[in-house]
Amino acid sequence: MADSAFGNTGNIPIPDWYNGNIDLDNRQIYKHPDGYIQTEHSIGTGFDPGDKYSIRLPQIINGKPVANEQAARDYFMKTGEHLGIDWRGENETPSSFYKRTDDRSNAIHERQAQFYKQEMNDWRQKVEAAR
C-alpha cells in the first residue's frame, strides 16, 4: 500500500507529478506599470513537515498579486486551485527534489511568456506611448 500526504492510496501508485487545475490559457492579466505583464507567479510550498510533496500555488489571483505566501496558502485551502503537485521520490534528495520542482515552475513561466507574448508587447507599447 502506498501512503501519500493525502492519505493511504491502497495499491494505486503515486505519480511524481500532477498537473494543476488552473486554466493557464484564460488567466486574468496583471499589468505592471513598467509595461511587464504576469498571468501567474508561483511558489512551491509543502503542507507536511517532511517535505514529501510540494504544491505550486499561484501568486497572481484574479489578476492581482497576493500579499504573501500565507495569502496564497489561504486561497488554496479555500479553492483547491493549484499549478501542480510534485511528490518527492523515496530515494530523492531534497536538493534534487527542489531542482525538479523549480524546473517545472520555470517551464510554466516560459510557456506563459510565449502564450501571452503579443499581449505583453501591446501593453509595453501603451506604456511607452504614455511616457
C-alpha positions in Angstrom: 0.0 0.0 0.0 1.1 3.5 -0.8 0.8 6.3 1.7 0.9 9.8 0.5 0.5 13.2 2.0 -3.2 12.8 1.1 -3.6 9.6 3.0 -3.4 5.9 2.1 -3.9 5.3 -1.6 -4.2 1.5 -1.4 -2.4 -0.2 -4.3 -2.6 2.8 -6.6 0.9 4.0 -7.4 1.6 7.7 -6.6 2.9 9.6 -9.6 5.7 12.1 -9.1 3.7 14.9 -10.6 0.1 16.1 -11.1 -0.8 18.9 -13.4 -2.5 21.8 -11.9 -6.2 22.6 -12.1 -5.9 26.2 -13.3 -6.7 27.1 -16.9 -3.4 28.8 -17.9 -4.8 29.9 -21.3 -7.5 32.1 -19.6 -5.8 33.8 -16.8 -6.6 37.4 -15.8 -3.6 39.5 -16.6 -1.8 41.7 -14.0 -0.3 44.7 -15.8 2.7 46.2 -14.1 3.1 50.0 -14.6 6.5 49.4 -16.3 5.0 47.5 -19.2 5.5 44.0 -17.9 2.6 41.6 -17.5 2.0 38.5 -15.5 -0.7 35.9 -15.6 1.0 33.7 -12.9 3.8 33.7 -10.5 4.0 30.7 -8.3 5.5 29.5 -5.1 6.1 25.8 -4.2 5.1 25.0 -0.7 4.5 21.9 1.3 1.9 21.3 4.0 3.8 18.5 5.6 6.8 18.8 7.9 8.8 16.2 6.0 8.7 17.9 2.6 7.2 14.8 0.9 5.4 16.9 -1.6 5.2 20.5 -2.9 2.2 22.3 -4.2 2.7 25.0 -6.7 0.4 27.9 -5.6 -0.5 30.9 -7.7 0.6 34.3 -6.5 -1.3 36.1 -9.2 -5.0 35.6 -8.3 -7.9 37.2 -10.2 -5.4 39.4 -12.0 -3.7 40.7 -8.8 -0.6 39.7 -6.9 -1.2 38.2 -3.5 0.4 39.8 -0.4 2.5 36.8 0.8 2.8 33.0 0.9 0.2 32.8 3.6 -2.3 34.5 1.4 -1.5 32.0 -1.4 -1.9 29.1 1.1 -5.3 30.5 2.3 -6.5 30.8 -1.2 -5.5 27.2 -2.0 -7.3 26.0 1.2 -10.4 27.9 0.2 -10.5 27.0 -3.5 -8.2 24.0 -4.1 -6.7 25.8 -7.1 -3.0 25.0 -7.8 -0.5 24.9 -10.6 0.8 21.4 -9.9 1.8 19.0 -7.2 5.2 17.2 -7.0 5.9 14.2 -4.8 9.4 13.7 -3.5 10.7 10.3 -4.6 11.5 7.8 -1.8 15.3 8.0 -2.6 15.3 11.5 -3.9 17.5 14.1 -2.2 15.9 17.3 -1.1 18.2 19.3 -3.4 17.2 17.2 -6.5 13.5 17.4 -5.5 13.7 21.2 -5.2 15.5 21.5 -8.5 12.9 19.4 -10.2 10.1 21.5 -8.8 11.9 24.7 -9.8 12.3 23.3 -13.3 8.6 22.6 -13.5 7.8 26.2 -12.3 10.2 27.7 -14.9 8.6 25.6 -17.6 5.2 27.1 -16.7 6.6 30.6 -16.7 8.3 30.1 -20.1 5.1 28.7 -21.5 3.1 31.7 -20.3 5.6 34.1 -21.6 5.3 32.6 -25.1 1.5 32.3 -24.9 1.0 36.0 -23.8 3.9 37.5 -25.8 1.7 39.6 -28.1 -0.4 40.8 -25.1 2.8 41.9 -23.4 4.2 43.7 -26.4 0.9 45.6 -26.8 0.9 46.6 -23.2 4.5 47.8 -23.4 3.7 49.9 -26.4 0.8 51.6 -24.5 3.1 52.3 -21.5 5.8 53.7 -23.7 3.4 55.9 -25.6 2.0 57.3 -22.4 5.5 58.4 -21.2 
